[in-house]
Amino acid sequence: MRTKLVVLLEKVRQEVKKAQRVAESSHEDATSIAFSLQGSRSTAGDHFHAKHQVEMNKNRLRNLLKLQMKLEEAVNKSVPEVVEPPCFVNESYLVNTPVNIDGFSFISTASPAGQKLLGKKVGEMGIEVLE
C-alpha cells in the first residue's frame, strides 16, 4: 500500500465534495445574477465575472476528479522503480494534473522540474524517497 498516496487520495475526496458544492452554488449564483441584470449595461461586468467564476470552479472540479481517478488506480500498485505519476518524491507529489490543496506540494509532469524527475530512480538527482 502506498501510504502517502492514500493520504492524498483521502484529501482529494474531501476536496471533490467541496468543489462539487462550490461549483453548484456558483452556477446558481451566476444564473441569479443573469436574471437580475437583464437590461442593465452598468452591471454587465458582474455577470461576466460570475460566469468566469463558474468556469474556474468547474475546471477545479474536473482536475480534482482526474487526480482522484489516477490515485485510485495507483494506491494498490507497488511502488514504482522509477519516478512516474502519480507518486510521492521527497516532499512533493508528482502528478499529471496539479491542483491547489492546502498542506500538499505538487509538481506537474509538464513543468521543467517534473520533466527532469520522470524516469529517475532513488539516488539519482537527489531523490531520497519514492512512493
Secondary structure, 3 states (H helix, E strand, C coil): CCHHHHHHHHHHHHHHHHHHHHHHHHHHHHHHHHHHCCCCHHHHHHHHHHHHHHHHHHHHHHHHHHHHHHHHHHCCCCCCCCCCCCEEECCEEEECCCCCCCCCCEEECCCHHHHHHCCCCCCCCCCCCEC
